[in-house]
Amino acid sequence: MAKLPLGTTRRTGETCPESGIWESQSTPSTTIPLSKGETFPPYNRVAVTWKLIQYA
């Protein structure tokens, strides 16, 4: 199965579609490792958009 392209985005509460390093699109930002099937967490107690920046 083909990998999703880097730059793919998902929101807090959605299921992770691709294992890798995801970066929050917020200020300040952070990065998290997330595995396929896990749920995207909030950041600083706020729902954010996460962007895939590196494959696992």
PDBQT receptor file of N, H, CA, C and O in Angstrom, charges set to zero:
ATOM      1  N   MET A   1       0.838  -1.183   0.000  1.00  0.00    +0.000 N 
ATOM      2  CA  MET A   1       0.000   0.000   0.000  1.00  0.00    +0.000 C 
ATOM      3  C   MET A   1       0.883   1.247   0.000  1.00  0.00    +0.000 C 
ATOM      4  O   MET A   1       1.878   1.301   0.723  1.00  0.00    +0.000 OA
ATOM      5  N   ALA A   2       0.530   2.237  -0.796  1.00  0.00    +0.000 N 
ATOM      6  H   ALA A   2      -0.279   2.194  -1.383  1.00  0.00    +0.000 HD
ATOM      7  CA  ALA A   2       1.320   3.459  -0.909  1.00  0.00    +0.000 C 
ATOM      8  C   ALA A   2       1.186   4.302   0.354  1.00  0.00    +0.000 C 
ATOM      9  O   ALA A   2       0.138   4.329   1.000  1.00  0.00    +0.000 OA
ATOM     10  N   LYS A   3       2.270   4.984   0.685  1.00  0.00    +0.000 N 
ATOM     11  H   LYS A   3       3.121   4.962   0.160  1.00  0.00    +0.000 HD
ATOM     12  CA  LYS A   3       2.247   5.871   1.840  1.00  0.00    +0.000 C 
ATOM     13  C   LYS A   3       1.541   7.166   1.473  1.00  0.00    +0.000 C 
ATOM     14  O   LYS A   3       1.546   7.597   0.320  1.00  0.00    +0.000 OA
ATOM     15  N   LEU A   4       0.933   7.772   2.485  1.00  0.00    +0.000 N 
ATOM     16  H   LEU A   4       0.929   7.422   3.421  1.00  0.00    +0.000 HD
ATOM     17  CA  LEU A   4       0.351   9.090   2.279  1.00  0.00    +0.000 C 
ATOM     18  C   LEU A   4       1.481  10.088   2.057  1.00  0.00    +0.000 C 
ATOM     19  O   LEU A   4       2.567   9.906   2.608  1.00  0.00    +0.000 OA
ATOM     20  N   PRO A   5       1.263  11.125   1.273  1.00  0.00    +0.000 N 
ATOM     21  CA  PRO A   5       2.333  12.090   1.026  1.00  0.00    +0.000 C 
ATOM     22  C   PRO A   5       2.672  12.903   2.272  1.00  0.00    +0.000 C 
ATOM     23  O   PRO A   5       1.801  13.192   3.092  1.00  0.00    +0.000 OA
ATOM     24  N   LEU A   6       3.944  13.268   2.404  1.00  0.00    +0.000 N 
ATOM     25  H   LEU A   6       4.652  13.034   1.738  1.00  0.00    +0.000 HD
ATOM     26  CA  LEU A   6       4.334  14.193   3.456  1.00  0.00    +0.000 C 
ATOM     27  C   LEU A   6       3.524  15.467   3.247  1.00  0.00    +0.000 C 
ATOM     28  O   LEU A   6       3.260  15.861   2.111  1.00  0.00    +0.000 OA
ATOM     29  N   GLY A   7       3.132  16.106   4.338  1.00  0.00    +0.000 N 
ATOM     30  H   GLY A   7       3.346  15.786   5.260  1.00  0.00    +0.000 HD
ATOM     31  CA  GLY A   7       2.290  17.288   4.241  1.00  0.00    +0.000 C 
ATOM     32  C   GLY A   7       0.814  16.990   4.462  1.00  0.00    +0.000 C 
ATOM     33  O   GLY A   7       0.004  17.910   4.576  1.00  0.00    +0.000 OA
ATOM     34  N   THR A   8       0.457  15.692   4.525  1.00  0.00    +0.000 N 
ATOM     35  H   THR A   8       1.115  14.945   4.433  1.00  0.00    +0.000 HD
ATOM     36  CA  THR A   8      -0.916  15.297   4.831  1.00  0.00    +0.000 C 
ATOM     37  C   THR A   8      -1.298  15.864   6.197  1.00  0.00    +0.000 C 
ATOM     38  O   THR A   8      -0.480  15.856   7.117  1.00  0.00    +0.000 OA
ATOM     39  N   THR A   9      -2.518  16.352   6.339  1.00  0.00    +0.000 N 
ATOM     40  H   THR A   9      -3.183  16.359   5.592  1.00  0.00    +0.000 HD
ATOM     41  CA  THR A   9      -2.956  16.919   7.620  1.00  0.00    +0.000 C 
ATOM     42  C   THR A   9      -4.176  16.187   8.157  1.00  0.00    +0.000 C 
ATOM     43  O   THR A   9      -4.984  15.637   7.409  1.00  0.00    +0.000 OA
ATOM     44  N   ARG A  10      -4.278  16.200   9.476  1.00  0.00    +0.000 N 
ATOM     45  H   ARG A  10      -3.621  16.647  10.084  1.00  0.00    +0.000 HD
ATOM     46  CA  ARG A  10      -5.430  15.657  10.197  1.00  0.00    +0.000 C 
ATOM     47  C   ARG A  10      -5.655  16.517  11.429  1.00  0.00    +0.000 C 
ATOM     48  O   ARG A  10      -4.760  17.246  11.856  1.00  0.00    +0.000 OA
ATOM     49  N   ARG A  11      -6.862  16.429  12.006  1.00  0.00    +0.000 N 
ATOM     50  H   ARG A  11      -7.589  15.836  11.659  1.00  0.00    +0.000 HD
ATOM     51  CA  ARG A  11      -7.221  17.225  13.174  1.00  0.00    +0.000 C 
ATOM     52  C   ARG A  11      -7.221  16.387  14.453  1.00  0.00    +0.000 C 
ATOM     53  O   ARG A  11      -7.339  15.162  14.412  1.00  0.00    +0.000 OA
ATOM     54  N   THR A  12      -7.086  17.070  15.579  1.00  0.00    +0.000 N 
ATOM     55  H   THR A  12      -6.990  18.064  15.613  1.00  0.00    +0.000 HD
ATOM     56  CA  THR A  12      -7.229  16.442  16.894  1.00  0.00    +0.000 C 
ATOM     57  C   THR A  12      -8.519  15.630  16.926  1.00  0.00    +0.000 C 
ATOM     58  O   THR A  12      -9.574  16.099  16.497  1.00  0.00    +0.000 OA
ATOM     59  N   GLY A  13      -8.420  14.404  17.441  1.00  0.00    +0.000 N 
ATOM     60  H   GLY A  13      -7.564  14.023  17.790  1.00  0.00    +0.000 HD
ATOM     61  CA  GLY A  13      -9.579  13.523  17.561  1.00  0.00    +0.000 C 
ATOM     62  C   GLY A  13      -9.719  12.552  16.403  1.00  0.00    +0.000 C 
ATOM     63  O   GLY A  13     -10.436  11.558  16.519  1.00  0.00    +0.000 OA
ATOM     64  N   GLU A  14      -9.042  12.820  15.271  1.00  0.00    +0.000 N 
ATOM     65  H   GLU A  14      -8.460  13.627  15.176  1.00  0.00    +0.000 HD
ATOM     66  CA  GLU A  14      -9.105  11.909  14.135  1.00  0.00    +0.000 C 
ATOM     67  C   GLU A  14      -8.108  10.775  14.332  1.00  0.00    +0.000 C 
ATOM     68  O   GLU A  14      -7.210  10.866  15.169  1.00  0.00    +0.000 OA
ATOM     69  N   THR A  15      -8.270   9.712  13.562  1.00  0.00    +0.000 N 
ATOM     70  H   THR A  15      -9.000   9.638  12.883  1.00  0.00    +0.000 HD
ATOM     71  CA  THR A  15      -7.384   8.555  13.621  1.00  0.00    +0.000 C 
ATOM     72  C   THR A  15      -6.191   8.770  12.700  1.00  0.00    +0.000 C 
ATOM     73  O   THR A  15      -6.338   9.217  11.563  1.00  0.00    +0.000 OA
ATOM     74  N   CYS A  16      -5.009   8.446  13.211  1.00  0.00    +0.000 N 
ATOM     75  H   CYS A  16      -4.889   8.083  14.135  1.00  0.00    +0.000 HD
ATOM     76  CA  CYS A  16      -3.769   8.602  12.442  1.00  0.00    +0.000 C 
ATOM     77  C   CYS A  16      -3.753   7.626  11.260  1.00  0.00    +0.000 C 
ATOM     78  O   CYS A  16      -3.894   6.419  11.457  1.00  0.00    +0.000 OA
ATOM     79  N   PRO A  17      -3.580   8.141  10.026  1.00  0.00    +0.000 N 
ATOM     80  CA  PRO A  17      -3.596   7.282   8.854  1.00  0.00    +0.000 C 
ATOM     81  C   PRO A  17      -2.227   6.745   8.450  1.00  0.00    +0.000 C 
ATOM     82  O   PRO A  17      -2.141   5.853   7.606  1.00  0.00    +0.000 OA
ATOM     83  N   GLU A  18      -1.147   7.280   9.046  1.00  0.00    +0.000 N 
ATOM     84  H   GLU A  18      -1.218   8.005   9.732  1.00  0.00    +0.000 HD
ATOM     85  CA  GLU A  18       0.214   6.913   8.646  1.00  0.00    +0.000 C 
ATOM     86  C   GLU A  18       1.160   7.104   9.823  1.00  0.00    +0.000 C 
ATOM     87  O   GLU A  18       1.192   8.181  10.418  1.00  0.00    +0.000 OA
ATOM     88  N   SER A  19       1.932   6.074  10.170  1.00  0.00    +0.000 N 
ATOM     89  H   SER A  19       1.906   5.199   9.686  1.00  0.00    +0.000 HD
ATOM     90  CA  SER A  19       2.902   6.188  11.262  1.00  0.00    +0.000 C 
ATOM     91  C   SER A  19       4.015   7.149  10.863  1.00  0.00    +0.000 C 
ATOM     92  O   SER A  19       4.523   7.108   9.743  1.00  0.00    +0.000 OA
ATOM     93  N   GLY A  20       4.382   8.013  11.805  1.00  0.00    +0.000 N 
ATOM     94  H   GLY A  20       3.969   8.046  12.715  1.00  0.00    +0.000 HD
ATOM     95  CA  GLY A  20       5.470   8.947  11.516  1.00  0.00    +0.000 C 
ATOM     96  C   GLY A  20       5.544  10.053  12.539  1.00  0.00    +0.000 C 
ATOM     97  O   GLY A  20       4.992   9.960  13.635  1.00  0.00    +0.000 OA
ATOM     98  N   ILE A  21       6.245  11.108  12.150  1.00  0.00    +0.000 N 
ATOM     99  H   ILE A  21       6.693  11.183  11.259  1.00  0.00    +0.000 HD
ATOM    100  CA  ILE A  21       6.382  12.297  12.982  1.00  0.00    +0.000 C 
ATOM    101  C   ILE A  21       5.395  13.329  12.451  1.00  0.00    +0.000 C 
ATOM    102  O   ILE A  21       5.389  13.655  11.264  1.00  0.00    +0.000 OA
ATOM    103  N   TRP A  22       4.575  13.828  13.342  1.00  0.00    +0.000 N 
ATOM    104  H   TRP A  22       4.580  13.563  14.306  1.00  0.00    +0.000 HD
ATOM    105  CA  TRP A  22       3.541  14.802  12.999  1.00  0.00    +0.000 C 
ATOM    106  C   TRP A  22       3.826  16.102  13.734  1.00  0.00    +0.000 C 
ATOM    107  O   TRP A  22       4.215  16.087  14.902  1.00  0.00    +0.000 OA
ATOM    108  N   GLU A  23       3.634  17.221  13.055  1.00  0.00    +0.000 N 
ATOM    109  H   GLU A  23       3.318  17.233  12.106  1.00  0.00    +0.000 HD
ATOM    110  CA  GLU A  23       3.906  18.550  13.626  1.00  0.00    +0.000 C 
ATOM    111  C   GLU A  23       2.600  19.315  13.776  1.00  0.00    +0.000 C 
ATOM    112  O   GLU A  23       1.775  19.348  12.864  1.00  0.00    +0.000 OA
ATOM    113  N   SER A  24       2.425  19.928  14.941  1.00  0.00    +0.000 N 
ATOM    114  H   SER A  24       3.095  19.900  15.682  1.00  0.00    +0.000 HD
ATOM    115  CA  SER A  24       1.219  20.729  15.148  1.00  0.00    +0.000 C 
ATOM    116  C   SER A  24       1.339  22.018  14.352  1.00  0.00    +0.000 C 
ATOM    117  O   SER A  24       2.406  22.628  14.287  1.00  0.00    +0.000 OA
ATOM    118  N   GLN A  25       0.240  22.419  13.754  1.00  0.00    +0.000 N 
ATOM    119  H   GLN A  25      -0.627  21.924  13.807  1.00  0.00    +0.000 HD
ATOM    120  CA  GLN A  25       0.201  23.660  12.985  1.00  0.00    +0.000 C 
ATOM    121  C   GLN A  25      -0.376  24.743  13.888  1.00  0.00    +0.000 C 
ATOM    122  O   GLN A  25      -1.491  25.227  13.691  1.00  0.00    +0.000 OA
ATOM    123  N   SER A  26       0.429  25.103  14.887  1.00  0.00    +0.000 N 
ATOM    124  H   SER A  26       1.334  24.709  15.047  1.00  0.00    +0.000 HD
ATOM    125  CA  SER A  26       0.014  26.067  15.894  1.00  0.00    +0.000 C 
ATOM    126  C   SER A  26       1.234  26.855  16.338  1.00  0.00    +0.000 C 
ATOM    127  O   SER A  26       2.364  26.532  15.969  1.00  0.00    +0.000 OA
ATOM    128  N   THR A  27       0.999  27.893  17.132  1.00  0.00    +0.000 N 
ATOM    129  H   THR A  27       0.082  28.156  17.431  1.00  0.00    +0.000 HD
ATOM    130  CA  THR A  27       2.101  28.684  17.669  1.00  0.00    +0.000 C 
ATOM    131  C   THR A  27       1.975  28.677  19.176  1.00  0.00    +0.000 C 
ATOM    132  O   THR A  27       0.964  29.153  19.691  1.00  0.00    +0.000 OA
ATOM    133  N   PRO A  28       2.959  28.159  19.919  1.00  0.00    +0.000 N 
ATOM    134  CA  PRO A  28       4.131  27.450  19.395  1.00  0.00    +0.000 C 
ATOM    135  C   PRO A  28       3.739  26.079  18.856  1.00  0.00    +0.000 C 
ATOM    136  O   PRO A  28       2.665  25.559  19.159  1.00  0.00    +0.000 OA
ATOM    137  N   SER A  29       4.624  25.511  18.059  1.00  0.00    +0.000 N 
ATOM    138  H   SER A  29       5.496  25.934  17.814  1.00  0.00    +0.000 HD
ATOM    139  CA  SER A  29       4.350  24.182  17.508  1.00  0.00    +0.000 C 
ATOM    140  C   SER A  29       5.169  23.130  18.248  1.00  0.00    +0.000 C 
ATOM    141  O   SER A  29       6.093  23.447  18.997  1.00  0.00    +0.000 OA
ATOM    142  N   THR A  30       4.809  21.883  18.021  1.00  0.00    +0.000 N 
ATOM    143  H   THR A  30       4.059  21.625  17.412  1.00  0.00    +0.000 HD
ATOM    144  CA  THR A  30       5.547  20.763  18.593  1.00  0.00    +0.000 C 
ATOM    145  C   THR A  30       5.466  19.602  17.619  1.00  0.00    +0.000 C 
ATOM    146  O   THR A  30       4.684  19.632  16.669  1.00  0.00    +0.000 OA
ATOM    147  N   THR A  31       6.271  18.584  17.854  1.00  0.00    +0.000 N 
ATOM    148  H   THR A  31       6.907  18.560  18.625  1.00  0.00    +0.000 HD
ATOM    149  CA  THR A  31       6.204  17.376  17.048  1.00  0.00    +0.000 C 
ATOM    150  C   THR A  31       5.946  16.185  17.955  1.00  0.00    +0.000 C 
ATOM    151  O   THR A  31       6.351  16.170  19.117  1.00  0.00    +0.000 OA
ATOM    152  N   ILE A  32       5.255  15.173  17.395  1.00  0.00    +0.000 N 
ATOM    153  H   ILE A  32       4.926  15.186  16.451  1.00  0.00    +0.000 HD
ATOM    154  CA  ILE A  32       4.984  13.951  18.144  1.00  0.00    +0.000 C 
ATOM    155  C   ILE A  32       5.142  12.753  17.219  1.00  0.00    +0.000 C 
ATOM    156  O   ILE A  32       4.830  12.838  16.032  1.00  0.00    +0.000 OA
ATOM    157  N   PRO A  33       5.628  11.629  17.762  1.00  0.00    +0.000 N 
ATOM    158  CA  PRO A  33       5.589  10.390  16.988  1.00  0.00    +0.000 C 
ATOM    159  C   PRO A  33       4.208   9.772  17.193  1.00  0.00    +0.000 C 
ATOM    160  O   PRO A  33       3.728   9.689  18.323  1.00  0.00    +0.000 OA
ATOM    161  N   LEU A  34       3.572   9.340  16.114  1.00  0.00    +0.000 N 
ATOM    162  H   LEU A  34       3.962   9.407  15.196  1.00  0.00    +0.000 HD
ATOM    163  CA  LEU A  34       2.253   8.741  16.225  1.00  0.00    +0.000 C 
ATOM    164  C   LEU A  34       2.187   7.540  15.305  1.00  0.00    +0.000 C 
ATOM    165  O   LEU A  34       2.674   7.588  14.175  1.00  0.00    +0.000 OA
ATOM    166  N   SER A  35       1.587   6.465  15.785  1.00  0.00    +0.000 N 
ATOM    167  H   SER A  35       1.191   6.427  16.702  1.00  0.00    +0.000 HD
ATOM    168  CA  SER A  35       1.448   5.241  15.000  1.00  0.00    +0.000 C 
ATOM    169  C   SER A  35       0.081   5.196  14.328  1.00  0.00    +0.000 C 
ATOM    170  O   SER A  35      -0.901   5.737  14.837  1.00  0.00    +0.000 OA
ATOM    171  N   LYS A  36       0.043   4.544  13.184  1.00  0.00    +0.000 N 
ATOM    172  H   LYS A  36       0.840   4.105  12.770  1.00  0.00    +0.000 HD
ATOM    173  CA  LYS A  36      -1.205   4.379  12.452  1.00  0.00    +0.000 C 
ATOM    174  C   LYS A  36      -2.246   3.762  13.382  1.00  0.00    +0.000 C 
ATOM    175  O   LYS A  36      -1.968   2.772  14.059  1.00  0.00    +0.000 OA
ATOM    176  N   GLY A  37      -3.438   4.343  13.415  1.00  0.00    +0.000 N 
ATOM    177  H   GLY A  37      -3.664   5.147  12.865  1.00  0.00    +0.000 HD
ATOM    178  CA  GLY A  37      -4.516   3.841  14.250  1.00  0.00    +0.000 C 
ATOM    179  C   GLY A  37      -4.689   4.585  15.566  1.00  0.00    +0.000 C 
ATOM    180  O   GLY A  37      -5.747   4.497  16.190  1.00  0.00    +0.000 OA
ATOM    181  N   GLU A  38      -3.658   5.322  15.998  1.00  0.00    +0.000 N 
ATOM    182  H   GLU A  38      -2.799   5.394  15.491  1.00  0.00    +0.000 HD
ATOM    183  CA  GLU A  38      -3.784   6.113  17.228  1.00  0.00    +0.000 C 
ATOM    184  C   GLU A  38      -4.631   7.357  16.947  1.00  0.00    +0.000 C 
ATOM    185  O   GLU A  38      -4.850   7.728  15.794  1.00  0.00    +0.000 OA
ATOM    186  N   THR A  39      -5.094   7.985  18.009  1.00  0.00    +0.000 N 
ATOM    187  H   THR A  39      -4.916   7.684  18.946  1.00  0.00    +0.000 HD
ATOM    188  CA  THR A  39      -5.910   9.192  17.885  1.00  0.00    +0.000 C 
ATOM    189  C   THR A  39      -5.032  10.422  18.096  1.00  0.00    +0.000 C 
ATOM    190  O   THR A  39      -4.216  10.469  19.016  1.00  0.00    +0.000 OA
ATOM    191  N   PHE A  40      -5.215  11.422  17.223  1.00  0.00    +0.000 N 
ATOM    192  H   PHE A  40      -5.878  11.384  16.475  1.00  0.00    +0.000 HD
ATOM    193  CA  PHE A  40      -4.450  12.659  17.366  1.00  0.00    +0.000 C 
ATOM    194  C   PHE A  40      -4.870  13.387  18.637  1.00  0.00    +0.000 C 
ATOM    195  O   PHE A  40      -6.060  13.588  18.875  1.00  0.00    +0.000 OA
ATOM    196  N   PRO A  41      -3.896  13.780  19.452  1.00  0.00    +0.000 N 
ATOM    197  CA  PRO A  41      -4.201  14.453  20.716  1.00  0.00    +0.000 C 
ATOM    198  C   PRO A  41      -4.358  15.966  20.529  1.00  0.00    +0.000 C 
ATOM    199  O   PRO A  41      -3.974  16.518  19.498  1.00  0.00    +0.000 OA
ATOM    200  N   PRO A  42      -4.925  16.622  21.536  1.00  0.00    +0.000 N 
ATOM    201  CA  PRO A  42      -4.883  18.086  21.533  1.00  0.00    +0.000 C 
ATOM    202  C   PRO A  42      -3.467  18.538  21.880  1.00  0.00    +0.000 C 
ATOM    203  O   PRO A  42      -2.657  17.740  22.352  1.00  0.00    +0.000 OA
ATOM    204  N   TYR A  43      -3.174  19.794  21.652  1.00  0.00    +0.000 N 
ATOM    205  H   TYR A  43      -3.832  20.442  21.269  1.00  0.00    +0.000 HD
ATOM    206  CA  TYR A  43      -1.885  20.371  22.050  1.00  0.00    +0.000 C 
ATOM    207  C   TYR A  43      -2.186  21.611  22.879  1.00  0.00    +0.000 C 
ATOM    208  O   TYR A  43      -2.948  22.478  22.450  1.00  0.00    +0.000 OA
ATOM    209  N   ASN A  44      -1.595  21.698  24.053  1.00  0.00    +0.000 N 
ATOM    210  H   ASN A  44      -0.976  20.994  24.401  1.00  0.00    +0.000 HD
ATOM    211  CA  ASN A  44      -1.889  22.777  25.002  1.00  0.00    +0.000 C 
ATOM    212  C   ASN A  44      -3.395  22.854  25.279  1.00  0.00    +0.000 C 
ATOM    213  O   ASN A  44      -3.968  23.937  25.402  1.00  0.00    +0.000 OA
ATOM    214  N   ARG A  45      -4.017  21.676  25.373  1.00  0.00    +0.000 N 
ATOM    215  H   ARG A  45      -3.552  20.796  25.274  1.00  0.00    +0.000 HD
ATOM    216  CA  ARG A  45      -5.443  21.544  25.675  1.00  0.00    +0.000 C 
ATOM    217  C   ARG A  45      -6.348  22.162  24.607  1.00  0.00    +0.000 C 
ATOM    218  O   ARG A  45      -7.499  22.495  24.889  1.00  0.00    +0.000 OA
ATOM    219  N   VAL A  46      -5.831  22.317  23.379  1.00  0.00    +0.000 N 
ATOM    220  H   VAL A  46      -4.896  22.047  23.150  1.00  0.00    +0.000 HD
ATOM    221  CA  VAL A  46      -6.597  22.901  22.277  1.00  0.00    +0.000 C 
ATOM    222  C   VAL A  46      -6.551  21.949  21.088  1.00  0.00    +0.000 C 
ATOM    223  O   VAL A  46      -5.520  21.327  20.830  1.00  0.00    +0.000 OA
ATOM    224  N   ALA A  47      -7.666  21.830  20.360  1.00  0.00    +0.000 N 
ATOM    225  H   ALA A  47      -8.504  22.334  20.570  1.00  0.00    +0.000 HD
ATOM    226  CA  ALA A  47      -7.686  21.037  19.126  1.00  0.00    +0.000 C 
ATOM    227  C   ALA A  47      -6.853  21.756  18.065  1.00  0.00    +0.000 C 
ATOM    228  O   ALA A  47      -7.003  22.959  17.851  1.00  0.00    +0.000 OA
ATOM    229  N   VAL A  48      -5.974  21.000  17.407  1.00  0.00    +0.000 N 
ATOM    230  H   VAL A  48      -5.852  20.023  17.581  1.00  0.00    +0.000 HD
ATOM    231  CA  VAL A  48      -5.090  21.582  16.394  1.00  0.00    +0.000 C 
ATOM    232  C   VAL A  48      -5.077  20.699  15.145  1.00  0.00    +0.000 C 
ATOM    233  O   VAL A  48      -5.595  19.581  15.146  1.00  0.00    +0.000 OA
ATOM    234  N   THR A  49      -4.485  21.221  14.106  1.00  0.00    +0.000 N 
ATOM    235  H   THR A  49      -4.065  22.128  14.105  1.00  0.00    +0.000 HD
ATOM    236  CA  THR A  49      -4.222  20.453  12.898  1.00  0.00    +0.000 C 
ATOM    237  C   THR A  49      -2.812  19.900  13.007  1.00  0.00    +0.000 C 
ATOM    238  O   THR A  49      -1.891  20.607  13.417  1.00  0.00    +0.000 OA
ATOM    239  N   TRP A  50      -2.643  18.620  12.634  1.00  0.00    +0.000 N 
ATOM    240  H   TRP A  50      -3.391  18.046  12.300  1.00  0.00    +0.000 HD
ATOM    241  CA  TRP A  50      -1.336  17.957  12.648  1.00  0.00    +0.000 C 
ATOM    242  C   TRP A  50      -0.913  17.676  11.212  1.00  0.00    +0.000 C 
ATOM    243  O   TRP A  50      -1.739  17.279  10.390  1.00  0.00    +0.000 OA
ATOM    244  N   LYS A  51       0.379  17.880  10.898  1.00  0.00    +0.000 N 
ATOM    245  H   LYS A  51       1.050  18.203  11.565  1.00  0.00    +0.000 HD
ATOM    246  CA  LYS A  51       0.903  17.662   9.556  1.00  0.00    +0.000 C 
ATOM    247  C   LYS A  51       2.003  16.605   9.586  1.00  0.00    +0.000 C 
ATOM    248  O   LYS A  51       2.913  16.673  10.413  1.00  0.00    +0.000 OA
ATOM    249  N   LEU A  52       1.920  15.639   8.692  1.00  0.00    +0.000 N 
ATOM    250  H   LEU A  52       1.181  15.584   8.020  1.00  0.00    +0.000 HD
ATOM    251  CA  LEU A  52       2.937  14.585   8.576  1.00  0.00    +0.000 C 
ATOM    252  C   LEU A  52       4.209  15.182   7.985  1.00  0.00    +0.000 C 
ATOM    253  O   LEU A  52       4.196  15.707   6.872  1.00  0.00    +0.000 OA
ATOM    254  N   ILE A  53       5.318  15.100   8.740  1.00  0.00    +0.000 N 
ATOM    255  H   ILE A  53       5.329  14.673   9.644  1.00  0.00    +0.000 HD
ATOM    256  CA  ILE A  53       6.572  15.690   8.258  1.00  0.00    +0.000 C 
ATOM    257  C   ILE A  53       7.677  14.641   8.035  1.00  0.00    +0.000 C 
ATOM    258  O   ILE A  53       8.679  14.927   7.380  1.00  0.00    +0.000 OA
ATOM    259  N   GLN A  54       7.491  13.429   8.579  1.00  0.00    +0.000 N 
ATOM    260  H   GLN A  54       6.677  13.196   9.111  1.00  0.00    +0.000 HD
ATOM    261  CA  GLN A  54       8.511  12.384   8.428  1.00  0.00    +0.000 C 
ATOM    262  C   GLN A  54       7.868  11.017   8.608  1.00  0.00    +0.000 C 
ATOM    263  O   GLN A  54       7.022  10.834   9.484  1.00  0.00    +0.000 OA
ATOM    264  N   TYR A  55       8.267  10.063   7.786  1.00  0.00    +0.000 N 
ATOM    265  H   TYR A  55       8.954  10.211   7.075  1.00  0.00    +0.000 HD
ATOM    266  CA  TYR A  55       7.755   8.705   7.929  1.00  0.00    +0.000 C 
ATOM    267  C   TYR A  55       8.472   7.989   9.068  1.00  0.00    +0.000 C 
ATOM    268  O   TYR A  55       9.624   8.297   9.374  1.00  0.00    +0.000 OA
ATOM    269  N   ALA A  56       7.787   7.030   9.695  1.00  0.00    +0.000 N 
ATOM    270  H   ALA A  56       6.851   6.779   9.446  1.00  0.00    +0.000 HD
ATOM    271  CA  ALA A  56       8.374   6.249  10.787  1.00  0.00    +0.000 C 
ATOM    272  C   ALA A  56       9.336   5.219  10.228  1.00  0.00    +0.000 C 
ATOM    273  O   ALA A  56       9.936   4.458  10.988  1.00  0.00    +0.000 OA
TER     274      ALA A  56
